Amino acid sequence: MALAELKGKGHWPTLLASFLYFDFSFMVWLVLGPLAQEISGSIEGGLTASQIGTMIAVPIFAGAILRIVLGFSVDKYGAKTTAIFAQSIVVLGLFYAYYFGFKSYEAVLAMGIILGLAGASFAVALPQAGQWYPPHLQGVVLGIAGAGNIGVVIDFLFAPKLAELYGWQAVFGIGGGLSLMILFIYMFIAKDAPAEIYTPRPKKVEDYLRLLKDKDTWWFNLFYFVSFGGFVGFAGYMKVYLMNQYGVEMKAFGLDILDEKNTMVVAGYFGALCIFAGAVLRPVGGYIADRMGGIKALYIFYGSVASLALINAFLVTNFYVAIFVLFLIMANLGMANGSVFQLVPQRFGRDIGIMTGLIGAFGGFGGSLLATMLGYTKEITNGYTLGFIVFAVIVGGAIIGISSVKTRWRTTWGVNAGGKI
């Protein structure tokens, strides 16, 4: 078993440090989402629905861009130096928000860019952990390090309650304190792999340009734009959506004893439940894709997401049914993420590092677009029906894309890929 093989190989303190760094970075990356209403209420005049959507989208978009930037930095300066630099800026930003708050919409957006550095930790933590281990253990090692995406669930479980008890600024103070503690742990126990174990192969701009000329790169960008973009976009916007759409019913859930702050806490709990499904089922999607092929798996997961999005748009009016549908949407998006990356290494095995950065960036673009779109549709139509319809159409476009490439993939590179396509 792969887990048993980890004993005596690699460097487990670095693996642990990479997981903690990634987990706590993901936790603070999307913190604006579960605190959106509280932050909006603290700014004079409040924020419009479109401004809230943009506020949630900025860290996702910034994280997408900065993944590529940090990827270059890892090659040039090393993973540890890059992580310490990036995380130090994040910690300073969190403490600034704790002490001074946000006096304007622009200040919130600036904080979103800083939080993007936390989202870009994916491009640092996973390569650093993987450098220490042989090829046949990469799957389990990257799975352990990548499990840090569960950090976003922690946001929705605890941030609304902490904001209710101590104020929203305290959440940034607590996040800053925890991130600083993890940074110190990381500084002392994480190590870059020595030359005899890992030989860096710095990526050049030309490498990215070469792959961007390959049409399959753009197909994978589209597929991850939909799956990861859908997951992270809904994750960031989940509490805002539940509050706006089902706030009254959530008060009823609490037997009419909930005030607005308590309702926000309940929204956070139910949001965490839905996000948890997508976070933990990603490896299940990879497993299913290994058994039936990534293309068949994506047909199933994308088809389910498109159907559920339309059901939510036209048929769902009950809070409990909505939670069930959103849970299934997030679960299928998470499994689709795993399925996409079952295919990517088979097509781009020699360039997996670059492709992870490129595809991950486009996934972030998708998440920022979805969060922004939901905010604008709420402002324009006073509802979310149009937003879910548009999302379903985009997913449908991805299904058409799979249909257009499946035969070529299976009869060209898929023949010698070594796994089911």
Buried (B, 14 or more C-beta within 10 A) or exposed (E): EEEEBBEEEBBBBBBBBBBBBBBBBBBBBBBBBBBBBBBBEBBEEEBBBBBBBBBBBBBBBBBBBBBBBBBBBBBEEBBBBBBBBBBBEBBEBBBBBBEEBBEEBEBBBBBBBBBBBBBBBBBBBBBBBBBBBEEEBBBBBBBBBBBBBBBBBBBBBBBBBBBBEEBBBBBBBBBBBBBBEBBEBBEEBBBBBEEEEBEBEEBEEEBBEEBEEBEBBBBBBBBBBBBBBBBBBBBBBBBBBBBBBBBEBBBEBEEEEBEEBBBBBBBBBBBBBBBBBBBBBBBBBBBBBBEBBBBBBBBBBBBBBBBBBBBBBEEBEEBEEBBBBBBBBBBBBBBBBBBBBBBBBBBBEEBBBBBBBBBBBBBBBBBBBBBBBBBBBBBEEEEBEBBBBBBBEBBBEBBEBBEEBBEEBBEBBBEEBEEBB
